[in-house]
Amino acid sequence: MIDATIVLTIALMAGVTYLTRIGGYIVLRNRPLGVRATAVMAAAPGCVLISVIAPAFVSSHPADLIALAITLIAATRLSMLPTVLIGVFAAGLLRHLIG
């Protein structure tokens, strides 16, 4: 059974990711954005994602390390959504198989 704290953490991270994506657009909706500002707005959700997966870099668990490698390979070839889906699926499957 999944711990309620884990579910709450996932829900809060999803909410923060969503708010970083739309928050700037809502606040700046009537202002013209420059190239740099547009790039920052596009990169914000990726920064949140990196903070979530960064602990896997120091993990000693083989399933986490393999899933991290799979996710990094996917990130070099695919956009963010398929990369996230592949990473989550790989981590779940490998944790189930390896333990």
C-alpha positions in Angstrom: 0.0 0.0 0.0 1.2 3.5 -0.8 2.0 5.8 2.1 -0.3 8.8 2.3 2.8 11.1 2.7 4.1 9.8 -0.7 0.9 10.5 -2.4 0.7 14.0 -0.9 4.3 14.7 -1.9 3.6 13.7 -5.5 0.4 15.8 -5.6 2.2 18.8 -4.2 5.1 18.4 -6.7 2.6 18.2 -9.5 0.9 21.3 -8.3 4.1 23.2 -8.0 5.1 22.1 -11.5 1.7 23.3 -12.8 1.9 26.6 -11.0 5.4 27.3 -12.3 4.2 26.7 -15.8 1.1 28.9 -15.7 2.0 31.3 -13.0 4.4 33.4 -15.0 2.0 33.5 -18.0 -0.8 34.7 -15.8 1.3 37.4 -14.2 2.9 38.5 -17.4 0.0 37.9 -19.8 -0.3 41.5 -20.9 3.4 42.2 -21.3 5.6 41.4 -24.3 8.3 38.9 -23.3 11.8 38.9 -24.7 13.7 35.9 -25.9 15.5 35.3 -22.6 12.3 35.6 -20.5 10.5 33.2 -22.8 13.4 30.7 -22.4 13.2 31.0 -18.6 9.4 30.4 -18.6 9.9 27.3 -20.8 12.7 25.9 -18.5 11.0 26.3 -15.1 9.1 22.9 -15.1 12.3 21.1 -16.1 14.0 22.6 -13.1 11.3 21.2 -10.8 11.7 17.8 -12.5 15.4 17.8 -12.0 15.0 18.5 -8.3 12.8 15.4 -8.1 15.2 13.0 -9.9 18.5 14.4 -8.6 18.5 12.1 -5.5 18.7 9.1 -7.8 22.2 10.3 -8.9 23.5 9.4 -5.4 21.5 6.2 -4.9 23.2 2.9 -4.4 20.1 0.9 -5.4 20.7 -0.7 -8.8 17.1 -0.3 -10.0 17.3 3.5 -9.4 20.6 3.8 -11.2 19.4 1.8 -14.2 16.2 3.8 -14.4 18.2 7.0 -14.2 20.4 5.9 -17.1 17.3 5.0 -19.2 15.7 8.4 -18.4 18.9 10.2 -19.4 19.1 8.3 -22.7 15.4 9.1 -23.3 16.0 12.8 -22.5 18.6 13.1 -25.2 16.2 11.8 -27.9 12.7 12.8 -26.8 10.7 15.7 -25.5 9.9 16.1 -21.8 6.5 14.2 -21.6 7.7 11.0 -23.2 10.9 11.2 -21.1 9.0 11.5 -17.9 6.7 8.6 -18.8 9.6 6.4 -19.8 11.5 7.3 -16.6 8.5 6.6 -14.3 7.7 3.3 -16.1 11.4 2.2 -16.0 11.7 3.0 -12.3 8.5 1.2 -11.4 9.3 -1.8 -13.5 12.9 -2.1 -12.3 11.9 -1.7 -8.7 9.4 -4.4 -9.1 11.8 -6.8 -10.9 15.0 -6.0 -8.9 13.4 -5.2 -5.6 
